[in-house]
Amino acid sequence: MKNWTGERLETFVFNRITIEHLHRYGIVLDYVKDKVVLDIACGEGYGSNILSEKAEFVYGVDIDINCIDRARQKYKKNNLEFIEGNTSEIPLKDNSVDIIISFETIEHHDEHCEMMIEFKRVLKTNGVVIISTPDKLFYSDKRNYYNEHHVKELYKYEFKGLLASHFSDLQLLNQTYRNGNSIIQEDLEQDKISFFTGDYSSVQNIEVNPMFLLIIASNTKIKKVGLSIFDGGNISNLEMLEKIHKSRSYRLGHFLLVPLKKIKYLYKKHIR
């Protein structure tokens, strides 16, 4: 695999993170149809590219100029533009976008209020923000996990309180992952879903915590999201194939077969 930190998703990665990120972009497609969209912290640009299939225009903004340069080379469309910038100083005009997408961004800095002020500046009057972040309780505390790339993680009440202090209407969702599938649902519905595991000898109820939070927010009435599931089968198959290709036995077999393939090619060329 290419050099990957495990933090910024790229299109050569096929794992749980891939499934979770693609699901988030999937649920916003209805919101961005024929709209001007800002995808803030767009990374290598795959999400902005997905959004551009439905949106009128998409601005992909990221603080990393190398990511922006790669995105410009990889995704070239008339309705897609990549710009260097950050969440506290967005390089767009006032009242210029209909929808802001911000996935796994806010935990990477501590200028949260400045971020909200900038969001409101570039948003049109009836604009919508769709934002996600890890739930510090389940992502870090319960797992005793430390992510060196995160500057300021938020608990659910902090995340909801921040958005509620800037937008009058919001919906809080959570995202759960289990056995290759991602589930996004209303936060209030979380306790109504049960997960079970087992075999022919016994079946048990298990605890599966939602590690990620999503909020849809606006100063006008929002369209709410219902229960949605992302079938991660395709990604899981690609992940398994990648593991096979990286295995010692596959690499040895490939090494031994390459000379034979060349001989076969030369033989066929000779007898023609």
N, C-alpha and C positions, 0 to 999 in steps of 0.2 A: 504493500500500500504506500501511497505517497505520504509525505510528512504531514501528519494531522495531529493537532493539539488535543482533539476531543471536544473542543468548545465551539468553533465556528464551522457549521455544517457545510460540506462541499459535496458535489455530485458524484464523487467516487466513493462516498460512504454509504453503506447499506446496513442499517441496524435500527435499534429502537429509537434513537434520536431522529433518524430519517422519517420514520413512521409518525412520530409525534409532531414534527415540524410540518410535514405534508398535510396532516389532518387539520392543523390550524389554518393553513392557506386554503384548504378545501372549504371550510365553513364560511369563509368571507367572500367567496366568489359571487354569491347573490348580491352582496352589498356593493361590490365594485363595478357592477355592470354599467357601462356607459358613464362612468365617473372619472374624475381626476383624482389620482391616488398617490399618496406619499408612502413608500415602504422605507421606514427609517431603520438604520442598521441592517441594510440589505445584504451585507456580506458579499459572496461571490455572484449574487444576482439571480439565482434560480427562482426564488419566490417572486421577485419583481417580474420575471419573465412569465411565470404562471398567471399572475394577475393581469398582465398585458393582453392576454387572450380574451378577456372580458371587458377590461376598462377602456375608457376613451384615451387616457394617457396615464403613464406611471413614471414617477420620479423615484429612482432608487438612490438613497443617500447613505453613505457610510464614512466613518472617520478614517478608515484605512485606505490610503490612496492606491496601494497595490491591489487591493480587492476591486476598487473602482476601475482601475486600468484593465484588469482581467475581465471584469463584467462587460466593459465597453467592447472588448474584442470578441467575447463569446456570444453576447446577445445583442444583435443589431436589428432594431425595429424602428419604424417611424414614430410609434407611440410609446417609446421607452427611452429614458435618459438617465444616465448615472452621474451623480455629482458627489464630490467630497464635501463632508460636513458632519456636524454633530448635533445632539439633541438640544443643546442649550443655545445654539446659534444656527438654526436651520436656514440653508441658503435658498429660500423661496420667498415670494412676495406675500404680503398680508392677504388673507381671504382668498387664497389661490387653490386650495384643494378641498375635495368633498369628503375623502376618507383618509385616515391615517392608520397604517398598519405598523405595529411595533411589537415584534415577537422576540422575547428573551433579550431585552435591551436594558431595561431600567435597573436591573441588578448589577450592571457593569459600571455604574457611576453613582455618585451621591447627590447630584444636582436634580433632584426629583421635582421640586417646585418649579425650577427654571424650565424643566422639560415640559411641564403642564402649561406654563405660560406661553411657551413657544408653540405648542400644539394649538392652543386657542388662537394665537396670532395668525397662523397660516391657514386655519380651518375657516371655511365659509360658515355663515350663520347657522345653518342646519347640518353642519358637518358631524361626522361620526369617528370616534377613536376606537380601535380594536387592539387591545394590548394584552400581553401575557407575561408571566414571570413565575419562577419557582415559588412554591409555598415553603417558607423557611422552616416551618414546623416539621413537615414531612421530608422535604428535600435535604435539609441539613441536620436539624436537631435529632429527629428520630433515628437517623442512620449514622449519627456521629460523623458526618461527612463535611469536609472543607473543600470548597472550590476556589482555587487560587486566583481565578479570573474574575470572581465576583467581588464587588466593592461594598455594596449595601443591599443585602437581601431583605425582603419584607414578609412579615406575617400577614395572614389573610385580612385581619382587621385593619392593618396599616395600609395595605394595597387598596382595599375598598374605600377606606377613609380618604386617602389621597385623591382618588378619582371623584369621589362624592363631593369633595370640597371645591371642585372645578367644573363639574358637570351635573346637571339637574336630574338626568335619568340614566340609569345604568342597569345592566344585567351581569351578575357574577356567575361564571361557569367554572367547573373544574375538569381536569383531564386526568384520566386513569389509564394505565397501560397494563395489559395482561395477555400473555401467550401470543404475542405478535399482533395484537389488536389494540387500537386506541379508542377510548370512549370519552366523549365530551358531553356534559350535561349540566343542567341548572344546579347550582350549588345546593339549593334546598332539597333537591331530589337525591342527593348522594346517599343518604341513609336508607333509601328505599331499594337500592340495588344490592344483591347478595352474590358473592363469588363462592364457588364450591370446587373442591378437588377431591381426588380419590381414585380407587380402583375397585375390582370385584369384591375385595374384602371389607372396604369401608369407604364412606364419603364424609368429608368434613367441610364445614363452613370456614373460609379463610378471610383474613383482613387484607384488603388491598387499598392502600392509601393513595389519594390523588396528589401527585407531587407538583402539578402545575395549575396555576390559576389564570383565567382569562376574563377580561371585562370588556363589554361593549358599552360605550358611554357617549352621550351627546347632550346638548342643551335643548334638544327637541325630542319628541317621542321616538323611541328606538323600536326597530323590528327585532323581536327576540328570537334566539336560536333554540331549537328543540334538541332532543337527544340525537346524537349522531355517532356513528361508528366507522372507523377507518380499518378496512380489512388489509392487514399488513402482509398477506400471503406472498405477494409478488416481491416485496422487499426482503422478506425472510428467505425466499428462494435464492435471490441474488446474493444475500449474505452467506448462505451455505455454499453457493458456487465459488464465491471469493475465497472461503476457507479451504475448499478443496484445491483451488489453484495455488494457494500458498503452502499447502502441505508438502512435507518432505518427499513423500512417495510420488506425488504428481510431478514435482520439479525434477526428480530423478528420471521418471519415465519420459518426460518431455525432453530432457537432455539426451537420453539414449535414442529417442525416435527421430530427432532432428537430422542426424546424418543419413538415416534410412530414407527419410522423406526427400532429401536432396538427391540421393542416388536414384530413387524412383523417378524423380522429375527429369534428371539427366538421361535416364534410360528411355523414357517416353519421348523425349525430344530427339534422341538419336535414331529411333526406329521410324520416325515420321518421314 
